[in-house]
Amino acid sequence: MLKCSFIEGAILHRLKYGKGRGQNLAKAVGMKSNKNRTIVDATAGLGYDSFILASLGANVTLIERSEKIHKLLQEGINEAKEYGGHISSIVNRMDLIFGDSKIIIPKLSPEVILVDTMYNERKKSALVKNNMRLVREIVGSDLDQIELIKIALECTKNRVVVKQPRYAEPNDEIRKYSHQILGKTVRYDVYMKV
Ligand SMILES: C[S@@+](CC[C@H](N)C(=O)[O-])C[C@H]1O[C@@H](n2cnc3c(N)ncnc32)[C@H](O)[C@@H]1O
């Protein structure tokens, strides 16, 4: 059964062993130095990327358009708030909004925007990815990804970070990224504001 939890499971492993601000996600959003970013996660999903960013000091606004996923995420956030301590202080930096980022982002003019839409070829491996397959069964494919990235590029004050499987096809319909951060299975295409 699909569940969102910040108090147990794979996310806690990622929190503990994720290399802090040295991890690729943090580098991609520009948190490697002491800077604390204000970030919009345009594709919240189960909120795991946002949770890691908030654990590093970022204030994150999460946007999710699937009613079911939004509800699961809200339940996960509520449970973490009740849990107290460090976990609760992390989720207190996460602000969840229901709706379509294509409509909401222009009203927010965010500093940093993270985009991690459903990619068709995501393969089985770890627990988080199993969860992602269950998310896909609910939300399907995000066929408006390019439109979302274009809106994000217009509205960002600093950068747009597009998270994709490492060997995903390049996004030919948008301008070339400013730089890339490559991991073993995931890559981040970073588009600085021009
Ligand atoms: C791959 S998942 C994101 C996983 C997330 N990064 C995490 O760590 O859990 C993609 C999610 O983005 C949502 N989504 C896609 N396009 C969206 C849009 N335009 N506005 C809001 N949510 C969107 C989908 O409903 C889905 O839940």
The ligand as a MOL file (V3000), in Angstrom:
LIG
                    3D

  0  0  0     0  0            999 V3000
M  V30 BEGIN CTAB
M  V30 COUNTS 27 29 0 0 0
M  V30 BEGIN ATOM
M  V30 1 C 8.1410 11.7230 -9.8780 0
M  V30 2 S 6.9290 12.3450 -8.7740 0 CHG=1
M  V30 3 C 7.8680 13.4190 -7.7490 0
M  V30 4 C 8.6580 12.7260 -6.6800 0
M  V30 5 C 9.2310 13.6560 -5.6430 0
M  V30 6 N 10.3750 14.3920 -6.1990 0
M  V30 7 C 9.6190 12.9350 -4.3730 0
M  V30 8 O 10.7870 13.0600 -3.9360 0
M  V30 9 O 8.7660 12.2360 -3.7860 0 CHG=-1
M  V30 10 C 6.0040 13.4790 -9.7610 0
M  V30 11 C 4.8120 14.1120 -9.0480 0
M  V30 12 O 4.5990 15.4120 -9.6120 0
M  V30 13 C 3.2290 15.6450 -9.7630 0
M  V30 14 N 3.0920 16.6610 -10.8330 0
M  V30 15 C 3.4740 16.5370 -12.1420 0
M  V30 16 N 3.2120 17.6580 -12.8310 0
M  V30 17 C 2.6580 18.5230 -11.9450 0
M  V30 18 C 2.1670 19.8620 -12.0640 0
M  V30 19 N 2.1820 20.5190 -13.2410 0
M  V30 20 N 1.6720 20.4610 -10.9540 0
M  V30 21 C 1.6450 19.7980 -9.7630 0
M  V30 22 N 2.0700 18.5200 -9.5880 0
M  V30 23 C 2.5860 17.8940 -10.6700 0
M  V30 24 C 2.6480 14.2930 -10.0940 0
M  V30 25 O 1.2550 14.2500 -9.7850 0
M  V30 26 C 3.4950 13.3690 -9.2150 0
M  V30 27 O 2.9060 13.1770 -7.9500 0
M  V30 END ATOM
M  V30 BEGIN BOND
M  V30 1 1 1 2
M  V30 2 1 2 3
M  V30 3 1 2 10
M  V30 4 1 3 4
M  V30 5 1 4 5
M  V30 6 1 5 6
M  V30 7 1 5 7
M  V30 8 2 7 8
M  V30 9 1 7 9
M  V30 10 1 10 11
M  V30 11 1 11 12
M  V30 12 1 11 26
M  V30 13 1 12 13
M  V30 14 1 13 14
M  V30 15 1 13 24
M  V30 16 1 14 15
M  V30 17 1 14 23
M  V30 18 2 15 16
M  V30 19 1 16 17
M  V30 20 1 17 18
M  V30 21 2 17 23
M  V30 22 1 18 19
M  V30 23 2 18 20
M  V30 24 1 20 21
M  V30 25 2 21 22
M  V30 26 1 22 23
M  V30 27 1 24 25
M  V30 28 1 24 26
M  V30 29 1 26 27
M  V30 END BOND
M  V30 END CTAB
M  END
